[in-house]
């Protein structure tokens, strides 16, 4: 399986997340972003390490890093390798006594460990193809032709009009909303819309 190296480019929340955070990973040599919804504790663990904030006592992911080091194991990288039923799966890959091994993990825990071990983060190409979204800089400056802006009210009768979003199919409406969410950098909403599109299109995870 092919893997794409990514880096953390955003960690944000909004009132609509219900206490969750959107962790955004971006291709190092590409234009796609992968938003992943994570819990507040895991977001704090990642943010602490990125900001080099030292808590008074070791956090869970600090303990995990120390355990690897004490046992003489080296974390080589972490990989988000599967997306199933809207849930991302990851692996922590390591070497111990010359033998390669891996542990199943949540992406948030794997990434919190990766930033502590200075290990690279990868995403499987099929996962990025399915769940990745174009970065704002790569989005078209105008909505696509199939998503015309709704007409403004007019006192003059018009025998014909351009189609509005009310005329679009359910899939097209959600695609339009996804475009708007990405432009607004609301990746938590974009992730939900992406999952809804997959269900409507009948895409298998």
C-alpha positions in Angstrom: 0.0 0.0 0.0 1.3 3.5 -0.9 1.5 6.1 1.9 1.7 9.9 1.7 3.6 11.8 4.3 1.6 14.6 6.0 2.2 17.3 8.6 -0.1 18.9 11.2 -1.3 22.3 9.9 -4.3 23.1 12.1 -5.9 22.2 15.4 -9.2 24.0 16.0 -12.6 23.9 17.6 -15.9 25.7 17.2 -19.2 25.8 19.2 -20.6 23.2 16.8 -18.0 20.5 17.8 -19.5 19.8 21.2 -16.1 19.9 22.8 -14.3 18.0 20.0 -11.5 19.4 17.9 -10.6 19.2 14.2 -7.0 18.1 13.6 -6.0 18.9 10.1 -3.2 17.0 8.3 -1.8 18.3 5.0 0.3 16.6 2.3 3.9 17.6 2.5 4.1 17.5 -1.3 0.5 18.0 -2.3 -2.6 20.1 -1.9 -5.0 17.9 0.0 -5.9 18.2 3.7 -7.3 15.5 5.9 -9.5 16.7 8.8 -9.9 14.3 11.7 -12.2 14.9 14.6 -10.5 14.1 18.0 -11.3 14.5 21.6 -10.3 17.5 23.8 -7.8 15.5 25.9 -5.9 14.2 22.8 -6.0 17.7 21.3 -4.5 19.1 24.5 -1.8 16.4 24.4 -0.8 17.3 20.8 -1.0 21.0 21.4 1.2 20.8 24.5 4.0 19.1 22.6 3.7 21.3 19.6 4.0 24.4 21.8 6.7 22.7 24.0 4.6 23.2 27.1 5.9 20.9 29.9 3.1 19.8 32.3 4.0 19.3 36.0 3.5 15.5 35.7 3.9 13.2 32.6 0.8 12.9 30.5 -0.4 9.5 29.2 1.5 10.0 25.8 4.6 11.1 27.7 4.4 7.8 29.6 4.0 5.8 26.4 7.0 7.5 24.9 9.1 6.8 28.0 8.0 3.2 28.0 9.2 2.7 24.4 12.5 4.4 25.3 13.0 2.3 28.5 12.3 -0.9 26.6 14.8 0.1 23.9 12.2 0.4 21.2 12.2 3.1 18.5 9.0 4.5 17.1 9.8 4.8 13.4 6.5 6.4 12.2 2.7 6.3 12.6 0.3 5.6 9.8 -3.4 6.3 9.3 -4.1 3.2 7.2 -7.9 2.7 7.2 -11.2 4.5 7.1 -14.2 2.3 8.0 -17.8 3.4 8.7 -16.5 7.0 9.2 -13.8 6.0 11.7 -10.1 6.3 11.0 -7.7 3.6 12.1 -3.9 4.0 12.7 -0.8 2.0 13.4 2.2 2.9 15.6 5.2 1.3 13.9 8.4 0.6 15.8 11.6 -1.4 15.9 12.7 -3.5 18.9 15.8 -5.7 19.0 16.1 -5.4 15.3 12.5 -6.6 14.7 9.8 -4.4 13.2 6.4 -4.3 15.0 3.2 -2.3 15.0 0.4 -1.4 17.4 -3.2 -0.6 16.5 -4.1 2.8 17.8 -6.5 5.7 17.4 -5.1 8.4 15.1 -5.2 11.0 17.8 -3.1 8.8 20.2 -0.7 7.8 17.4 -0.1 11.4 16.4 0.3 12.6 20.0 3.0 10.0 20.4 4.6 10.8 17.0 5.1 14.5 17.9 6.8 13.4 21.1 9.1 10.9 19.3 9.7 13.3 16.3 8.4 10.4 14.1 6.9 11.1 10.7 3.2 10.8 10.1 1.8 9.0 7.0 -1.7 8.5 5.5 -2.5 5.5 3.2 -3.2 6.8 -0.3 -6.7 5.2 -0.4 -7.7 7.0 2.8 -6.5 10.3 1.5 -8.2 9.7 -1.8 -11.5 9.0 0.0 -11.4 11.5 2.8 -9.0 14.3 1.7 -10.2 17.7 0.7 -8.4 20.3 -1.4 -6.8 23.1 0.6 -8.5 26.5 0.4 -5.7 27.9 -1.9 -6.5 25.2 -4.5 -10.3 25.7 -4.5 -11.7 27.6 -7.4 -12.2 31.3 -6.8 -15.8 31.1 -8.1 -18.3 28.4 -7.4 -18.4 25.7 -10.1 -20.8 26.3 -12.9 -23.2 23.6 -11.6 -23.5 25.6 -8.3 -24.8 29.0 -9.4 -25.6 31.6 -6.9 -29.3 31.9 -6.0 -31.1 34.7 -7.7 -31.7 37.9 -5.8 -35.3 38.9 -5.3 -36.7 41.1 -8.0 -39.9 42.9 -8.5 -39.8 42.2 -12.2 -41.3 38.8 -13.4 -38.7 36.6 -15.1 -40.0 33.9 -17.4 -36.8 31.9 -17.0 -34.0 31.7 -14.4 -30.8 30.0 -13.7 -31.1 27.0 -11.4 -30.6 27.7 -7.7 -29.3 25.3 -5.1 -32.9 24.4 -4.3 -33.0 22.8 -7.8 -30.0 20.6 -7.2 -29.9 17.0 -6.2 -29.2 16.0 -2.6 -25.6 15.1 -3.6 -25.0 18.3 -5.4 -26.4 20.3 -2.5 -24.0 18.6 -0.1 -21.1 19.1 -2.5 -21.9 22.8 -2.5 -22.0 22.9 1.3 -18.7 21.0 1.4 -17.1 23.6 -0.9 -18.3 26.4 1.3 -17.1 24.6 4.5 -13.6 24.2 3.1 -13.4 27.8 2.0 -14.4 28.8 5.5 -11.8 26.4 7.0 -14.6 24.7 9.0 -13.0 21.3 8.7 -15.2 19.7 11.4 -18.3 20.5 9.2 -16.4 19.4 6.1 -15.7 16.0 7.6 -19.4 15.5 8.4 -20.4 16.5 4.9 -17.8 14.2 3.4 -19.2 11.3 5.3 -22.7 12.2 4.2 -21.6 12.3 0.6 -20.1 8.8 0.9 -23.4 7.5 2.3 -25.5 9.1 -0.5 -23.2 7.9 -3.2 -23.1 4.4 -1.8 -19.3 4.5 -1.4 -17.9 1.7 0.7 -15.5 2.6 3.5 
